[in-house]
Amino acid sequence: MPFEWQIGWRYTRAGRSGRRNGFISFISLVSVIGIALGVAALIIVLSVMNGFQKKVRDRMLAAIPHVELRDAQGLALPDWSALAQRARELPQVREAAPFVAVQSLLARGETMRGAVVRGVLPEHEPRLTELASQLAREGTLAKLQPGQWRILLGSEMARQLGVIEGDSVTIITPGGQVTPAGVVPRLKQFTVAGIFHVGHYEYDSGLALIHLDDAARLYRTGGPTGVQLQLVDQQQARAVAEQLRGRLGPDVMVTDWTRTNAAWYDAVQIEKRMMFIILTLIVAVAAFNLVSTLVMTVTDKRADIAILRTLGASPRSIMAIFMVQGAASGLIGTVAGVLGGVLVAFNIDVIVPTIERALGVSFLPGSIYLITQMPSDPQMADILPISLISVLLAFAATLYPSWRASRVNPAEALRYE
């Protein structure tokens, strides 16, 4: 091992015999602890944010498809099966099914609520969304039969309308019928065949399912208005959508779930970036505490530096000694922070309930939040950049004090020794 590494590591483990050495060691320890706490906090916070994002995304995608294909003019698709077959040529596309989706009003007595009425095929839909798969297992989806005029409502929508299974609701279509008395909206009464719960308020309060044939007749579309796709990897939705646009041409409008829910998706991404920047500043503050530690060490070791210079050590070697000392402190703090942060992130489902029981509080009460347990999803894509940035900041903090150490004049340093 080069002597610069040996001496730098020895200074890192400096004893606490003297008052000054003890104070320097204390400042060094505080810097290491600060780096460790900053790194751990960054990993824990980003893991919890990933957990919430995954929970909300999974509940969202339980009710909607990954990608939708529609006619660019808003017309019915003349041959949806041919369009679905062309989409299936991409290896990322797993399933495809037709649908009709129209914004409508649902009425029960004097109460009216807006909703997206979605016409689906019960035999195809379970392969597209988790919601339809669950309804199929329960036997509820099979109740949607063509010509029976039955409807499935979200739990919040049913509560707002005050209906239960077996009650009737009226769908008011957006397009009217021209009569001698003027434009009269088209109305159709449906029987509530079931109530579903997604766990996402937007869809529990604004989604209704009917049979595809009933939707085509009610809205006079003449057939499906779109094809919905399920992908092998939902995270590749934007990339797959771009490929489909190039493959299907301008006559087909392609939208993926990240653009359908662009406000939520972009907000999550921006929030995560800002949180990363804010917490990285905490790590930076702790890392630059190493500057004061090294400056005091250089001042305390001026005689040692002078002796090393007289023995033939070059300024570059002196600089390397103190860079090793600072980098070692940063590396120790980073490793400790990563281990602590990952340990907490993987066991947060045990730690948070323990704290709640000890304090007698609930951080996520079920009466307010849909998610009642603190989720966590540690990802290597977050942990590696955090570790790298922490080590680089610690290394950057060593440059100036190490350079000052290399500029010490041996004659002046030994004058009063």
Summary of the structure (lengths in Angstrom):
residues: 417
radius of gyration: 32.3
end to end distance: 30.2
largest distance: 111.8
contacts: 1372
relative contact order: 0.18
helix: 57%
strand: 19%
